Amino acid sequence: MSTTEPTAVGQPDSPPDPDAAVPAHCGDPLAEQRAMARSAAVVDRSHRGVLAVPGADRLSWLHLLLTQHLSELPANTGTEALVLDANGRVEHHMSVAHVDDVVWLDTEPADAGALLDYLSKMIFWSKVEPRDATAELAVLSLVGPDTATVLDAAGVPTPDQPYGCAALPGGGVVRRMPWPGVDAADLLVPRDDRDAWRQRLIAAGARPAGTMAFEALRVESTRPRLHLDTDSRTIPHEVGWIGPAVHLTKGCYRGQETVARVANLGRPPRRLVLLHLDAGDEQQPHTGDPVWREGRTVGRVGSVVQHHELGPVALALLKRSVPVDAELVAGADDRMAPASIDPGSMPVEDTAPPPGRAAQLRGRLRG
């Protein structure tokens, strides 16, 4: 594959985009999506925040603060995790990599400072030294079924399992990811070497791509993104973060009572779904717009993308009572698009009867 690449193009002017600091595409966003779906493409996501947590108590300390089970996280392993507020609402989402006695946390652009502030206030007597490492490492994402082939050709250690991690030659970390698409890997590379690493992956067979392609495959995968697909009321059950980012059998973290209550006693009030939109570019809704059914607001629009096969689609948080065949309208003002729910995106309902009193009591005690 030729290493010659088109000029990267910046983000659209409207609506405001959290990815404005990195290229939206490299000339042909739909072709870049097809490369991700059929081979491999590399995306500059260097605007993401990165924290480093070294120290002898790093795992046990993070275990008490985050929603994921981290106390025995093996070396060269990663995961995802959240920080919740006291009411169980999501404040931070992060991807995790444990390599060479350091836990690396990469998070949404501009969130590293607030996350570090929270963690720093919780150190007390623990032997940890969290720091903002955004100036040290930059995130590149390789996406597509040929991910392993490209990594091997680039001389990168290739973890063979999702969330498997390894140290990069010359510094940094590679973490295999199960999304977006069928296979992916995040490379946290030395920031000064970002362009060299990107060219190395392109020379190994990856097509250069922008965040528009990455976001389109993420939306197709129904994977939520903090601040876009969540609001100030979002709890983990609503957006599918139970399992990938929340461990139900551990306790002792802020907001755990809400997680246990919803898991044991009931279902979340909303659910994340994929909407198909019937509208041109000018009529497509924006993130944060309402979703309507029969003149009543029943949800909130999240990420809106143009998919190379599905056309215009969006993630949306809808009230649980909205049926899968509902006729919906998404948008506000002069942006009003007919919308329908993709049946395949509906979460599998728990058809088991409500737990008995003993199970309910156990849930309260775990909280």
C-alpha positions in Angstrom: 0.0 0.0 0.0 1.3 3.5 -0.9 2.4 5.7 2.0 1.2 8.8 0.1 -1.7 10.3 2.0 -4.2 13.1 1.3 -4.2 16.3 3.4 -6.0 16.0 6.7 -9.1 18.1 6.9 -10.3 19.8 10.0 -13.6 19.3 11.8 -16.9 20.8 10.6 -17.7 24.3 12.0 -21.1 23.3 13.5 -22.2 21.9 15.8 -19.3 22.3 18.3 -17.2 19.1 18.2 -15.0 17.7 21.0 -12.7 16.3 18.3 -12.0 19.7 16.7 -8.3 19.5 17.6 -7.6 16.5 15.3 -8.4 15.8 11.7 -12.0 14.9 10.9 -11.0 13.1 7.7 -8.2 12.7 5.3 -10.1 13.4 2.1 -12.8 10.7 1.8 -14.5 9.9 5.1 -16.8 7.2 3.6 -13.8 5.4 2.0 -12.0 5.7 5.3 -15.0 3.9 7.0 -14.9 1.2 4.4 -11.2 0.7 5.1 -12.0 0.3 8.8 -14.7 -2.2 8.0 -12.7 -4.3 5.5 -9.0 -3.8 6.2 -7.4 -1.3 8.6 -7.1 2.5 9.1 -5.2 4.6 11.6 -6.8 7.6 13.4 -5.1 10.5 15.2 -6.9 10.7 18.6 -4.0 12.6 20.3 -6.3 15.1 21.9 -7.4 12.5 24.4 -6.2 13.1 28.0 -3.8 10.6 29.5 -3.0 10.0 33.2 -0.3 7.8 34.7 -0.7 6.1 38.0 2.5 4.5 39.3 3.1 3.4 42.9 3.0 0.3 45.0 -0.7 0.7 45.9 -1.9 1.7 42.4 -4.2 -1.3 41.9 -5.7 -1.5 45.4 -6.2 2.3 45.4 -7.8 2.6 42.0 -10.0 -0.4 43.0 -11.6 1.7 45.7 -12.3 4.7 43.5 -13.3 3.3 40.1 -16.2 1.0 39.1 -14.1 -1.8 37.6 -12.4 -4.7 39.5 -8.8 -3.6 39.5 -7.2 -4.9 42.7 -5.8 -8.0 40.9 -5.6 -6.6 37.3 -2.7 -8.6 35.8 0.3 -6.9 34.2 -0.1 -6.4 30.4 -3.9 -6.2 30.8 -6.4 -3.4 30.3 -10.1 -2.7 30.8 -12.5 0.3 31.0 -13.8 2.0 34.1 -15.9 4.9 35.3 -16.0 7.5 38.1 -19.5 8.0 39.4 -21.0 10.7 41.6 -22.7 10.0 44.9 -26.0 9.3 43.1 -24.4 6.8 40.7 -24.3 9.2 37.7 -21.4 9.0 35.3 -18.7 11.7 35.7 -15.7 10.1 33.9 -15.1 7.2 31.5 -11.6 5.9 30.8 -9.7 3.1 29.1 -7.1 1.4 31.3 -3.8 -0.2 30.5 -1.5 -1.8 33.2 2.0 -2.1 31.9 5.5 -1.9 33.5 4.2 -1.1 37.0 2.1 1.8 35.8 -1.7 2.1 35.2 -2.4 4.3 32.3 -5.8 6.0 32.0 -6.9 7.7 28.8 -10.0 9.7 28.8 -12.1 12.3 27.0 -10.4 15.5 25.7 -10.2 18.1 28.4 -11.2 15.7 31.1 -7.8 14.7 32.4 -7.5 17.7 34.7 -10.8 17.1 36.5 -10.1 13.4 36.8 -6.6 14.0 38.2 -8.0 16.5 40.6 -10.5 13.9 41.9 -7.9 11.2 42.2 -5.4 13.4 43.9 -7.9 14.4 46.6 -8.3 10.7 47.4 -4.6 9.7 47.9 -4.5 10.1 51.7 -1.8 7.6 52.8 -1.7 5.4 49.7 1.6 4.9 47.9 0.6 6.3 44.5 1.7 9.3 42.4 -0.9 10.1 39.8 0.1 12.6 37.2 -1.2 14.2 34.0 0.7 12.4 31.2 -1.1 14.1 28.2 2.1 15.9 27.3 4.0 12.6 27.4 1.8 10.2 25.4 -0.6 10.6 22.4 -3.3 8.2 21.4 -3.4 6.7 17.9 -6.2 4.2 17.1 -5.9 1.4 14.6 -9.2 0.0 13.5 -10.2 -2.9 11.2 -10.1 -6.7 10.8 -6.4 -6.4 9.6 -5.4 -4.8 12.9 -3.1 -7.6 14.0 -1.5 -7.9 10.6 -0.7 -4.2 10.5 0.7 -4.3 14.1 2.9 -7.2 13.2 4.2 -5.6 10.0 5.0 -2.4 12.0 7.0 -4.4 14.5 4.5 -3.8 17.3 3.9 -6.5 20.0 0.4 -7.8 19.3 -1.7 -8.8 22.3 -3.9 -11.7 21.3 -7.0 -10.9 23.5 -9.2 -7.8 23.8 -7.8 -5.4 26.4 -4.5 -7.2 26.2 -1.6 -4.8 26.5 2.2 -4.6 25.8 5.0 -2.0 26.1 5.9 -0.4 22.8 9.5 -0.3 21.6 10.9 3.1 22.5 8.2 3.9 25.0 4.4 3.8 25.2 1.7 1.1 25.3 -0.4 -0.8 22.9 -3.8 -2.0 24.0 -6.0 -4.3 21.9 -9.7 -3.1 21.8 -12.9 -4.9 21.0 -14.5 -1.8 19.4 -15.2 0.0 17.2 -15.8 -2.6 14.6 -14.6 -6.2 14.8 -11.0 -5.4 16.0 -9.0 -2.4 17.0 -6.0 -1.3 19.0 -5.0 1.9 20.8 -1.4 2.9 20.8 -0.3 5.4 23.4 2.9 6.6 21.8 5.5 9.2 22.9 3.9 12.5 21.8 7.1 13.7 20.1 7.0 10.5 18.0 3.3 10.7 17.1 3.8 11.5 13.4 6.5 9.0 13.0 4.3 6.3 14.6 1.4 7.2 12.3 3.6 7.0 9.2 4.9 3.6 10.5 1.4 2.2 10.7 0.5 3.6 7.3 3.6 2.0 5.8 2.6 -1.3 7.4 -0.8 -1.2 5.5 -3.2 1.1 7.4 -5.1 3.7 5.6 -5.0 7.2 7.1 -8.4 8.2 8.5 -10.0 10.9 10.6 -12.4 10.9 13.6 -15.5 10.9 11.4 -14.8 7.3 10.3 -13.9 6.3 13.9 -17.1 7.8 15.3 -19.3 6.2 12.5 -18.1 2.7 13.5 -18.4 3.5 17.2 -22.0 4.5 16.7 -22.7 1.5 14.6 -21.3 -0.6 17.5 -23.7 1.2 19.9 -20.8 2.2 22.1 -21.5 5.3 24.1 -19.2 8.3 24.4 -19.2 10.5 27.5 -20.7 14.0 27.1 -22.1 13.1 23.7 -24.3 10.1 24.5 -24.7 10.9 28.2 -26.2 13.8 30.1 -26.0 14.8 33.8 -28.5 12.1 34.8 -26.9 9.1 33.0 -26.3 6.0 35.0 -24.1 3.1 33.7 -27.1 0.7 33.1 -28.7 3.0 30.6 -25.8 3.0 28.1 -24.4 -0.5 28.3 -21.4 0.2 30.6 -22.3 -2.7 33.0 -19.6 -5.3 32.2 -17.2 -3.4 30.0 -16.7 -0.6 32.6 -18.6 -1.7 35.8 -18.1 -4.8 37.8 -21.3 -5.8 39.6 -19.8 -7.9 42.4 -17.4 -5.4 43.8 -18.3 -2.5 46.1 -16.7 0.3 48.0 -16.8 3.0 45.3 -18.8 6.2 45.2 -22.2 5.6 43.6 -22.1 1.9 44.1 -25.5 2.0 45.9 -27.3 3.1 42.8 -25.6 0.5 40.6 -26.6 -2.3 43.0 -30.1 -1.0 43.4 -30.8 -0.9 39.7 -29.1 -4.3 39.2 -31.1 -6.0 41.9 -34.4 -4.3 42.1 -35.3 -2.8 38.7 -34.5 -1.6 35.2 -33.0 1.7 34.3 -35.4 4.4 33.2 -33.7 4.9 29.8 -31.8 2.9 27.2 -29.3 3.6 24.5 -30.5 2.7 21.0 -29.4 3.3 17.4 -31.8 5.5 15.4 -32.1 5.6 11.6 -32.7 9.1 10.4 -34.7 10.1 7.3 -33.3 13.5 6.5 -30.6 15.3 4.5 -27.6 17.0 6.0 -29.4 20.3 6.8 -32.3 18.6 8.6 -30.2 16.2 10.7 -30.5 16.7 14.5 -27.6 17.8 16.7 -26.3 16.2 19.8 -28.5 17.2 22.8 -31.7 17.7 20.7 -34.9 16.0 21.9 -36.5 12.9 20.5 -40.3 13.2 20.1 -43.1 10.7 19.9 -46.6 12.0 19.3 -45.6 15.5 20.3 -44.0 14.4 23.6 -40.3 14.4 24.4 -39.2 10.8 25.0 -35.4 11.0 24.7 -32.2 12.8 23.8 -30.1 12.6 20.7 -26.5 11.7 21.2 -23.8 11.2 18.5 -25.0 11.8 14.9 -23.0 10.4 12.0 -23.1 9.5 8.3 -22.5 5.8 8.0 -21.1 4.4 4.7 -23.8 1.7 4.6 -26.5 2.7 7.0 -26.7 6.4 6.0 -27.5 9.0 8.6 -27.8 7.4 12.0 -27.6 8.5 15.7 -27.4 7.1 19.1 -30.2 8.2 21.5 -31.2 7.8 25.1 -34.9 6.9 25.1 -37.4 6.2 27.8 -37.7 2.5 28.4 -41.4 2.7 27.6 -40.8 3.6 24.0 -41.6 0.6 21.8 -39.2 -0.6 19.2 -41.6 0.2 16.3 -42.4 3.7 17.5 -42.6 6.5 14.9 -40.2 9.1 16.2 -38.9 12.6 15.3 -35.5 13.7 16.3 -34.4 17.3 16.4 -35.3 20.9 17.3 -36.1 24.2 15.6 -35.6 23.7 11.8 -33.7 20.4 12.3 -36.5 17.8 12.5 -35.8 14.3 11.1 -38.2 11.3 11.1 -36.5 8.5 13.0 -36.9 4.8 13.7 -35.2 2.5 16.2 -32.8 -0.2 14.8 -34.3 -3.4 16.4 -30.8 -4.9 16.7 -29.7 -2.2 19.0 -32.4 -2.7 21.6 -30.9 -4.1 24.8 -31.9 -7.7 25.7 -34.7 -7.4 28.3 -34.4 -9.3 31.5 -37.5 -11.6 31.4 -36.8 -13.2 34.7 -39.3 -12.5 37.6 -38.3 -9.8 40.1 -35.9 -11.0 42.7 -37.3 -12.2 46.0 -37.0 -10.5 49.3 -33.7 -12.3 50.2 -32.1 -11.2 46.9 -33.3 -7.6 47.4 -31.8 -7.6 50.9 -28.5 -8.9 49.6 -28.5 -6.1 47.1 -29.0 -3.5 49.8 -26.3 -5.0 51.9 -23.8 -4.9 49.0 -24.7 -1.3 48.6 
